[in-house]
Amino acid sequence: QVQLMETGGGLVQPGGSLTLSCAASGNIFGLHLMGWYRHPLGKQRELVAQIDINSHTNYADSVKGRFTISRDNGKNTIFLQMNSLKPEDTAVYYCNMWIYQQGDYWGRGTQVTVSS
């Protein structure tokens, strides 16, 4: 089993910044991806950003140039630095870990609200 603990959500004004963190613990072995998804109210969940064990990254078009995903392999922790936030970034953000031959694990989610 793997546990994911997210921190860092909150309320921020448009144009502001927030950093999310996700710490993973448990049986983490082998090939895996970590990333962030978000679920805006009334819409479908969508991928925001992913990072592999070699720090190769993948971003949704809507966040490219504004969000940066990074990781600390020694601590099994990933970060999402979110800059130039827009109201449409408002959502519950979920940490995800996919492990080869194990499948997906999810955090409980953290609310990000961008509003003046």
Helices and strands as residue ranges (DSSP letters): E 2-7, E 10-12, E 18-26, E 32-39, E 46-52, E 57-59, E 67-72, G 73-75, E 77-82, G 87-89, E 91-99, E 103-106, E 110-114
